[in-house]
Amino acid sequence: MKRLILPISTLLLMTIGCDNPMVDDRVELDNSELQDFSSELSSDLGLSKTSANEVNGILNKHGRGGKHREPGFLWKVADELADKLSDEEKARLFEKMEEKEIPLFGNPKGKKGKGKKGGKNRSEFSGIVKVLTDEQKVTFKAIIVAYKEKFKAVHEQVKDGNLSKGDAKAELDALREAMKAEVDALLTDEQKAELEQNKADHQAKRQAYKDSSKAVMIAILEMTSGQVSEFDTANQEARDAAKGLFEKAKNGDIDKDTLREGLKTIFATKNEKMSNIFDDNQLEIIKIYKALEIRMKKHKSGKGKMRGGKKGSKG
């Protein structure tokens, strides 16, 4: 009987071991978006099964049941990961940011996203289709198709060297104004009013989300009233300076290169001011948040991934 004690004890230790493959104690996430996000983190950071489960536990705690869409989700996750991750894991988390010199606060190039050509026009007309009648939709589509060809013709002339970029810009601006006028003429007064209300509702909802996210950030970082004031001031100064540059560019007072360099200077100044507001512990949480935010954007439903709900669902 005594001879069995050692083998049995060894087997038990193997069975209850932290990373033993014989025990399937994985923490499952209820959302494919979160699962993809978690899998990328585990791969990038080289997490063991135990560490990966801890990360999943944190994601579940703050994101289960669609809560990952709520304001401040990533701030809550970043706060806990600051304590859970080792220095080596944090270093791997920050590698991509440091390689691409991504700043902690805002985008130094002032870009709102690359998008596809024509994205500006689509954003201007977003929501219009929802208020159109079936008959109007046919006319609206015809207008868009017709002007798409006109835009393409101008770009082709520039490509062939038959039209300067300056002249092309003037032509494209005129075409956009003409297209907007045609679409506007298609709408009734009631539809225009509905569109304005929808736009106002969307902006209010977006601002409420931003305000709630900021409130969570302030709580997580335990910011003092002085820090909040300095943070708001630095943001406002950067916004005002950028707005002034965009106005100059719009009026033709500066070219695109001057605009680009000016924005880089504005955002570099902003980042320096922001970095001086926070202590080392706060900056570490902010850096973790930024690294998570970059990765999370890849797994948003807008990228063609699964939408919210349980894993494998589309609803």
C-alpha positions in Angstrom: 0.0 0.0 0.0 2.8 2.4 0.9 4.3 1.9 -2.6 1.2 3.5 -4.1 1.4 6.7 -2.0 4.2 8.3 -4.0 2.8 7.7 -7.5 -0.7 8.8 -6.4 0.7 11.9 -4.7 2.6 12.7 -7.9 -0.4 12.2 -10.0 -2.5 14.5 -7.8 0.1 17.2 -7.9 0.2 17.0 -11.7 -3.6 17.1 -11.9 -4.0 20.2 -9.8 -1.0 22.0 -11.2 -1.6 25.6 -12.3 -0.9 25.1 -16.0 -1.7 21.4 -16.3 -3.4 20.6 -19.6 -5.4 17.8 -18.0 -7.5 20.4 -16.2 -9.7 22.6 -18.4 -10.2 25.5 -16.1 -10.2 28.2 -18.7 -12.2 31.4 -18.1 -14.5 31.7 -21.1 -15.6 35.1 -22.3 -19.2 35.6 -23.5 -18.3 37.8 -26.4 -16.3 37.0 -29.6 -14.9 40.5 -29.7 -13.5 40.2 -26.2 -12.3 36.7 -26.9 -10.3 37.9 -29.9 -9.0 40.8 -27.9 -7.9 38.4 -25.1 -6.3 36.0 -27.5 -4.2 38.7 -29.0 -3.1 40.0 -25.6 -2.1 36.5 -24.5 -0.1 35.9 -27.7 1.6 39.3 -27.7 2.5 39.1 -24.0 3.4 35.4 -24.0 1.0 34.7 -21.1 0.9 31.3 -19.4 -2.6 29.7 -19.1 -2.8 30.9 -15.5 -2.0 34.5 -16.4 -4.3 34.4 -19.4 -7.1 33.2 -17.1 -6.4 36.2 -14.8 -6.7 38.5 -17.8 -9.9 36.8 -18.9 -11.2 37.1 -15.3 -10.6 40.9 -15.4 -12.3 41.2 -18.8 -15.2 39.2 -17.6 -15.5 41.3 -14.4 -15.8 44.5 -16.3 -17.1 43.4 -19.7 -19.5 40.5 -19.3 -23.0 41.0 -20.8 -22.0 43.8 -23.2 -20.5 46.0 -20.4 -17.3 46.2 -22.6 -19.3 48.8 -24.6 -19.9 51.0 -21.6 -17.9 54.1 -20.8 -14.6 53.6 -19.0 -14.4 49.8 -19.6 -10.7 49.9 -20.7 -9.8 52.2 -17.8 -11.0 49.7 -15.3 -9.2 46.9 -17.1 -6.0 48.9 -17.2 -6.1 49.7 -13.5 -6.2 46.0 -12.6 -3.6 45.0 -15.2 -1.2 47.5 -13.7 -1.1 45.3 -10.6 -1.4 41.9 -12.3 1.1 42.1 -15.1 4.8 41.6 -14.5 7.4 44.2 -15.7 8.3 41.9 -18.6 4.7 41.5 -19.7 4.2 45.3 -19.5 7.3 45.8 -21.6 5.9 43.5 -24.3 2.5 45.3 -24.1 4.2 48.6 -24.8 6.5 47.3 -27.6 4.3 48.3 -30.5 3.6 51.7 -29.1 7.2 52.5 -28.6 8.2 51.1 -32.0 5.7 53.4 -33.8 6.3 56.3 -31.3 2.6 56.5 -30.5 2.0 59.3 -27.9 0.0 58.8 -24.8 -2.3 61.7 -25.4 -4.0 62.2 -28.8 -2.6 61.8 -32.3 0.4 63.9 -33.2 -0.6 64.0 -36.9 -4.1 65.2 -36.2 -5.6 62.5 -38.3 -9.1 61.1 -37.5 -8.5 57.9 -39.4 -7.4 56.9 -42.9 -10.7 55.6 -44.3 -11.4 55.2 -48.0 -11.6 57.9 -50.6 -15.0 59.5 -50.6 -15.4 58.8 -46.9 -16.0 62.5 -46.2 -19.0 62.6 -48.6 -20.4 59.4 -47.0 -20.2 60.9 -43.5 -21.9 64.1 -44.7 -24.8 62.1 -46.0 -24.9 59.5 -43.3 -28.4 59.0 -42.0 -30.1 60.5 -45.0 -31.2 57.2 -46.5 -33.2 56.4 -43.3 -35.5 59.4 -43.8 -36.0 58.9 -47.6 -39.0 57.4 -49.3 -38.4 54.5 -51.7 -38.8 56.8 -54.6 -36.3 59.3 -53.2 -33.8 56.5 -52.5 -33.7 55.8 -56.2 -33.0 59.4 -57.1 -30.5 59.8 -54.2 -28.5 56.8 -55.5 -28.5 58.2 -59.0 -27.1 61.5 -57.7 -24.3 59.8 -55.8 -23.3 57.5 -58.7 -23.3 60.4 -61.1 -21.0 62.6 -58.9 -18.8 59.6 -58.2 -18.0 59.5 -61.9 -17.3 63.2 -62.0 -15.0 63.0 -59.0 -13.2 60.1 -60.7 -12.8 62.1 -63.9 -11.1 65.0 -62.0 -8.7 62.6 -60.3 -7.8 61.0 -63.6 -7.0 64.4 -65.1 -4.6 65.0 -62.2 -3.1 61.6 -62.6 -2.5 62.2 -66.4 -0.9 65.5 -65.7 -3.7 67.5 -67.4 -4.9 69.3 -64.3 -2.9 70.8 -61.4 -3.7 69.8 -57.8 -4.8 73.4 -57.1 -7.2 73.5 -59.9 -8.4 70.0 -59.1 -9.2 71.0 -55.5 -11.3 73.9 -56.8 -13.2 71.6 -59.1 -13.8 69.0 -56.5 -15.0 71.6 -54.0 -17.4 72.9 -56.6 -18.6 69.4 -57.3 -19.2 68.7 -53.6 -21.2 71.8 -53.2 -23.3 71.0 -56.3 -23.9 67.5 -55.0 -25.0 68.8 -51.6 -27.4 71.2 -53.3 -29.0 68.4 -55.3 -29.4 66.2 -52.3 -30.8 69.1 -50.3 -33.3 69.8 -53.0 -34.5 66.2 -52.8 -35.5 66.5 -49.1 -38.7 67.9 -47.7 -38.7 70.4 -44.8 -39.9 67.7 -42.4 -37.0 65.4 -43.5 -34.5 68.2 -43.0 -35.8 68.8 -39.5 -35.6 65.1 -38.7 -32.0 64.9 -39.9 -31.0 67.9 -37.8 -32.7 66.3 -34.7 -31.0 63.0 -35.4 -27.6 64.7 -35.7 -28.2 66.6 -32.4 -29.2 63.4 -30.6 -26.1 61.6 -31.9 -23.8 64.4 -30.8 -25.5 64.6 -27.4 -25.1 60.8 -27.0 -21.5 60.9 -28.0 -20.7 63.8 -25.6 -22.4 61.9 -22.7 -20.3 58.9 -23.5 -17.1 61.0 -23.5 -18.1 62.7 -20.2 -18.8 59.3 -18.6 -15.5 57.9 -19.8 -13.6 60.9 -18.5 -15.3 60.5 -15.1 -14.1 56.9 -14.9 -10.6 57.9 -15.9 -10.5 60.6 -13.1 -11.7 58.0 -10.5 -9.3 55.3 -11.6 -6.3 57.7 -11.7 -7.5 59.4 -8.5 -6.8 62.7 -10.1 -6.8 65.8 -7.9 -8.9 68.9 -8.8 -5.7 70.6 -9.8 -4.8 67.8 -12.2 -8.2 67.8 -13.7 -8.0 71.6 -14.3 -4.5 71.3 -15.9 -5.7 68.4 -18.1 -8.7 70.3 -19.3 -6.6 73.4 -20.0 -4.0 71.5 -22.0 -6.7 69.9 -24.1 -8.5 73.1 -24.8 -5.3 74.9 -25.7 -4.5 72.2 -28.2 -8.0 72.2 -29.7 -8.0 76.0 -30.1 -4.5 76.0 -31.7 -5.5 73.2 -34.1 -8.7 74.9 -35.0 -6.8 78.1 -35.9 -4.5 76.1 -38.2 -7.4 74.4 -39.9 -9.0 77.8 -40.5 -5.8 79.1 -42.1 -5.6 76.0 -44.3 -9.2 76.4 -45.3 -8.6 80.0 -46.3 -5.5 79.1 -48.3 -3.1 81.0 -45.9 -1.0 77.9 -45.4 -0.4 74.7 -47.4 -0.9 71.1 -46.3 2.8 70.6 -45.3 2.7 73.7 -43.0 -0.6 72.4 -41.6 0.9 69.0 -40.9 4.0 70.3 -39.3 2.0 72.8 -37.2 -0.3 70.0 -35.9 2.7 67.9 -35.0 4.1 70.8 -32.9 0.7 71.4 -31.2 0.2 67.8 -30.2 3.9 67.4 -29.2 3.4 70.3 -26.8 0.2 68.9 -25.6 1.8 65.5 -24.8 4.6 67.2 -22.9 2.2 69.2 -20.8 0.0 66.1 -20.2 2.9 63.9 -19.2 4.0 66.5 -16.6 0.5 66.5 -15.0 0.6 62.9 -13.8 2.9 60.9 -11.5 4.6 57.6 -12.5 1.8 55.3 -11.2 -0.8 57.3 -13.1 1.3 57.4 -16.3 1.7 53.6 -16.2 -2.1 53.1 -16.0 -2.5 55.6 -18.8 0.1 53.8 -20.9 -1.6 50.4 -20.3 -4.9 52.0 -21.3 -3.5 53.4 -24.5 -1.9 50.0 -25.5 -5.3 48.3 -24.8 -7.2 50.9 -26.7 -5.0 50.4 -29.8 -5.6 46.6 -29.7 -9.3 46.9 -28.9 -10.0 49.0 -32.0 -9.0 46.0 -34.2 -11.8 44.0 -32.7 -14.7 46.4 -32.9 -17.7 45.2 -34.8 -17.1 47.9 -37.4 -14.0 46.2 -38.6 -16.1 43.3 -39.8 -15.7 41.2 -36.7 -18.5 39.5 -34.8 -20.9 42.0 -33.2 -21.9 41.9 -29.6 -23.6 39.0 -27.8 -22.4 35.5 -27.1 -19.6 33.9 -28.9 -20.5 33.0 -32.4 -23.7 35.1 -32.6 -24.3 38.0 -34.9 -27.0 39.8 -33.0 
